Amino acid sequence: MNTDCGPERSYPFRRGDAPLRSITGRLLVNGFGLPRGLLGRVGGRLMAHGNAATERHAVAIAAPAEQEVVLVVGPGPGVGLAAAARRSAHVIGVDPSDVMLAMAGRRCAPLIARGRLRLAPGTAADTGEPDASVDVVISVNNVQLWPDVPAALTELHRVLRPGGRLVLSTHEKWLPTDLGTLAATAQRAGFTSVRTWTWDPPTRMAARAAQLSAVRT
């Protein structure tokens, strides 16, 4: 459905907020937010199973062509990366977690060896990619971890070429705001043709997803 973009609202769950300062919050960050150590490896395995359907669904929505450049932000253990690199010969995965980059590298080793995929440290707000250098940006279950959502969307707009496509998906229950506010923020970053909707993965392991697509003009 198309959203009715209302007034700007704040994003309540930023890094450093009280929920993330608790012991439970730190465990969740180490396992899923910025995975590290044993907890990060366990979290990566859980993400690979629980997020697989949504990762592949996001790639199907973006529908990258063979020669299009695809940037996957926060690919985690690499399920979505692999799906994207089977469609496109030019896929880039950026993640701030060394544990996730290593897991994605192992999962996608044949695709990396064929030159269809490369991995690099980076975040949504600092991808390290040149201006107007990619055709598609995909990010799954990552928005809720962005410390500054407006800055991240501005960065993703910067790296997309005119006509480039953005697809975001995250667990609806973890979305740090409502979809209407997220859509309005994307519009303020310069995106057009912004659409939002929810999607129920065909598996009990995954929660309902809140999703957004937009175009860089």
C-alpha positions as CSV (number, residue, x, y, z in Angstrom):
1,M,0.0,0.0,0.0
2,N,1.1,3.6,-0.5
3,T,1.7,5.5,2.7
4,D,0.2,8.8,3.6
5,C,3.4,10.6,4.8
6,G,2.5,12.6,7.9
7,P,4.6,14.9,10.0
8,E,8.1,14.0,10.9
9,R,8.5,11.9,14.1
10,S,11.6,11.0,16.0
11,Y,13.2,7.5,16.0
12,P,13.0,6.3,19.6
13,F,15.5,3.4,19.5
14,R,18.9,4.9,18.9
15,R,22.2,3.3,20.0
16,G,22.9,4.4,23.5
17,D,19.2,4.5,24.6
18,A,18.3,2.8,27.9
19,P,17.0,-0.5,26.3
20,L,20.5,-1.0,24.7
21,R,22.3,-0.2,28.0
22,S,20.7,-3.0,29.8
23,I,22.4,-6.4,30.2
24,T,19.8,-8.0,27.9
25,G,20.2,-5.2,25.4
26,R,24.0,-5.7,25.3
27,L,23.5,-9.4,24.7
28,L,21.1,-8.7,21.9
29,V,23.5,-6.2,20.3
30,N,26.4,-8.7,20.6
31,G,24.3,-11.4,19.1
32,F,22.3,-9.6,16.5
33,G,23.0,-5.8,16.4
34,L,26.7,-5.7,16.0
35,P,27.5,-9.4,16.2
36,R,30.8,-10.3,17.8
37,G,32.4,-13.4,19.4
38,L,30.5,-16.5,20.3
39,L,27.2,-14.7,20.6
40,G,27.7,-13.2,17.2
41,R,28.3,-16.6,15.6
42,V,25.2,-18.0,17.3
43,G,23.2,-15.0,16.2
44,G,24.4,-15.4,12.7
45,R,23.2,-19.0,12.5
46,L,19.8,-18.0,13.8
47,M,19.6,-15.1,11.3
48,A,20.5,-17.4,8.4
49,H,17.5,-19.6,9.2
50,G,15.0,-17.1,10.4
51,N,15.6,-14.3,7.9
52,A,16.2,-16.5,4.8
53,A,12.7,-16.2,3.3
54,T,12.6,-12.4,3.8
55,E,16.1,-12.0,2.4
56,R,15.1,-13.8,-0.8
57,H,11.8,-12.0,-1.0
58,A,13.6,-8.6,-0.8
59,V,15.9,-9.6,-3.6
60,A,12.9,-10.7,-5.7
61,I,11.2,-7.3,-5.2
62,A,14.4,-5.5,-6.2
63,A,14.8,-7.8,-9.2
64,P,18.4,-6.9,-10.1
65,A,19.5,-7.6,-13.6
66,E,22.8,-9.4,-14.5
67,Q,24.7,-6.2,-15.2
68,E,23.2,-4.0,-12.5
69,V,25.4,-3.2,-9.4
70,V,23.7,-4.2,-6.2
71,L,24.6,-3.0,-2.7
72,V,23.4,-5.1,0.2
73,V,23.6,-3.2,3.5
74,G,24.0,-5.3,6.6
75,P,23.9,-8.7,4.9
76,G,24.6,-10.7,8.1
77,P,25.5,-14.3,7.3
78,G,25.0,-13.7,3.6
79,V,21.8,-15.5,2.6
80,G,20.5,-12.4,0.7
81,L,23.9,-11.7,-0.7
82,A,24.0,-15.1,-2.3
83,A,20.5,-14.6,-3.7
84,A,21.5,-11.2,-5.2
85,A,24.7,-12.6,-6.7
86,R,22.8,-15.3,-8.5
87,R,20.9,-12.5,-10.4
88,S,23.6,-9.8,-10.6
89,A,27.3,-10.2,-11.5
90,H,28.2,-7.1,-9.5
91,V,27.2,-7.4,-5.8
92,I,28.7,-5.5,-2.9
93,G,28.0,-6.4,0.8
94,V,28.9,-3.9,3.5
95,D,28.6,-4.8,7.2
96,P,30.2,-3.3,10.3
97,S,30.6,-6.7,12.0
98,D,33.8,-8.7,11.3
99,V,31.9,-11.9,12.4
100,M,29.2,-11.3,9.8
101,L,31.7,-10.5,7.1
102,A,33.5,-13.8,7.8
103,M,30.3,-15.8,7.9
104,A,29.1,-14.2,4.6
105,G,32.5,-14.8,3.1
106,R,32.3,-18.5,3.8
107,R,28.7,-18.8,2.6
108,C,29.4,-16.9,-0.6
109,A,33.0,-18.1,-1.3
110,P,32.2,-19.6,-4.7
111,L,30.5,-16.4,-5.8
112,I,33.4,-14.3,-4.5
113,A,35.9,-16.5,-6.4
114,R,33.9,-16.0,-9.6
115,G,34.1,-12.2,-9.1
116,R,30.3,-11.7,-8.7
117,L,30.6,-10.5,-5.1
118,R,32.8,-8.5,-2.9
119,L,32.6,-7.7,0.8
120,A,33.7,-4.7,2.7
121,P,33.3,-3.1,6.2
122,G,30.7,-0.3,6.1
123,T,27.4,0.9,7.4
124,A,24.2,2.4,6.0
125,A,25.4,5.9,6.9
126,D,29.0,5.2,5.5
127,T,29.0,2.7,2.8
128,G,32.4,3.7,1.3
129,E,30.9,3.6,-2.2
130,P,31.3,6.4,-4.8
131,D,28.5,8.8,-5.7
132,A,25.9,7.3,-8.1
133,S,27.7,4.0,-8.4
134,V,25.0,1.4,-7.7
135,D,21.7,0.5,-9.3
136,V,20.0,-1.3,-6.4
137,V,20.3,-1.1,-2.6
138,I,18.8,-3.8,-0.4
139,S,18.7,-4.0,3.4
140,V,16.9,-6.6,5.5
141,N,16.4,-6.4,9.3
142,N,18.8,-3.6,9.6
143,V,16.9,-0.3,9.8
144,Q,16.3,-0.8,13.5
145,L,20.0,-0.8,14.1
146,W,20.8,2.5,12.2
147,P,21.8,5.1,14.8
148,D,20.7,7.9,12.4
149,V,18.0,6.8,10.0
150,P,17.8,10.1,8.0
151,A,21.6,10.2,7.6
152,A,21.5,6.5,6.4
153,L,18.8,7.2,3.8
154,T,20.7,10.3,2.6
155,E,23.8,8.1,2.1
156,L,21.9,5.4,0.2
157,H,20.4,8.1,-2.0
158,R,23.9,9.4,-2.7
159,V,25.3,6.1,-3.9
160,L,22.3,5.2,-6.1
161,R,22.3,6.2,-9.7
162,P,19.3,8.1,-11.1
163,G,16.5,5.6,-11.5
164,G,18.1,3.3,-8.9
165,R,15.9,1.3,-6.6
166,L,15.9,1.0,-2.8
167,V,14.3,-2.0,-1.0
168,L,14.1,-2.1,2.9
169,S,12.6,-4.8,5.0
170,T,12.6,-5.3,8.8
171,H,10.6,-7.1,11.4
172,E,7.5,-5.0,11.9
173,K,7.8,-5.4,15.7
174,W,11.3,-4.0,15.7
175,L,10.7,-1.0,13.3
176,P,11.9,2.0,15.3
177,T,8.9,4.1,14.0
178,D,5.8,3.6,11.9
179,L,6.0,3.0,8.1
180,G,4.5,6.4,7.3
181,T,7.3,8.2,9.1
182,L,9.9,6.0,7.5
183,A,8.4,6.8,4.1
184,A,8.3,10.5,4.8
185,T,12.0,10.3,5.9
186,A,12.9,8.6,2.6
187,Q,11.1,11.3,0.7
188,R,13.0,14.0,2.5
189,A,16.2,12.2,1.6
190,G,15.3,12.6,-2.1
191,F,13.5,9.4,-2.9
192,T,10.3,9.2,-5.0
193,S,7.7,6.5,-5.8
194,V,7.9,5.5,-2.1
195,R,5.7,2.6,-1.2
196,T,5.3,0.6,2.0
197,W,3.5,-2.6,3.0
198,T,3.7,-5.6,5.3
199,W,4.5,-9.1,4.3
200,D,4.1,-12.4,6.2
201,P,7.0,-14.9,5.5
202,P,5.9,-18.4,4.7
203,T,7.6,-19.8,7.8
204,R,7.0,-19.8,11.6
205,M,10.6,-18.7,12.3
206,A,10.1,-15.3,10.8
207,A,7.9,-12.5,12.0
208,R,5.8,-10.2,9.8
209,A,8.0,-7.8,7.8
210,A,7.5,-4.1,7.3
211,Q,8.8,-3.2,3.8
212,L,9.6,-0.1,1.7
213,S,10.5,0.4,-1.9
214,A,11.6,3.7,-3.4
215,V,13.3,5.2,-6.5
216,R,16.2,7.6,-6.6
217,T,15.4,10.3,-9.2
